[in-house]
Amino acid sequence: MKALRCFSLLLSLSVALGDLSRPQNLSLQTLNTQYVLHWDWADDQQTAVNGTLTFTAQYLSVLQSRKAAHKQKWRTVCADVSERHCDFTDAGLNYWGIYYLRVRANTAQWFSSWTNISFCPDRDADLGPPSSVKLTSVKGDLEIVIADPLSSTNESMKTLAPDMHYLIQYWKKPEDYKKGKVLKTKNNVVTLSELDGSTWYCVRVQSCCDFYNKTSVFSDTHCTRTEDGKCSDCEMDYRWIFIAGVTAAVLVLAVIGYIIYKRNSKGKWT
């Protein structure tokens, strides 16, 4: 009889715990090394019955998960928060590590079962576009200066993804970008040559990593006008040539005038 009572108590406790729905539809919003876990929990009726609802989010490395359950060290990042998201950016996740993230619902008396998702930043985190792109017209060419995308600690993403490179798309204005050309490079300073003079060109850049086939969104579009032909200093050169020519002519005339003056002077005295 006593055993039956214990079984009934455990069964009622199990039912009570099971009544609290667990979070659903876990997803990650990521950019470089910024990671925010999102989830859904829409059972408002349970909230009314069980009281104030909060959530707890944790993570565990895959290496830790191979240990016995009592030796696993789940790290809590968000404890008893009311929001449906948790920011893991400053949790210390290694960019090349693999982790399990989990979240559960809590009330003052009960908590739900956990919902898990696996996450590897190197594989799963979105790559951001260049942090800045500068476009300058230089002697008929276009010089593009690309600043690397940055981590949450303002570190170049090239330190975490050494194979990162850029795709530069450029086209004449007002033509559509679909008619433009594409240049692949790992350099941060690129010169576009063999362009038409006195012509507007537009440029945009995206970051890429081939290993996991990552491609960022494009940077903002930048446009500028090329100078008139390859020799942008020709007008200035022509001015100096003209000035030098006039000066030489004046000197020649002065010399001729001096010679004539001398001859005329000698004629008077003879």
Summary of the structure (lengths in Angstrom):
residues: 270
radius of gyration: 36.3
end to end distance: 158.5
largest distance: 158.5
contacts: 736
relative contact order: 0.12
helix: 29%
strand: 36%
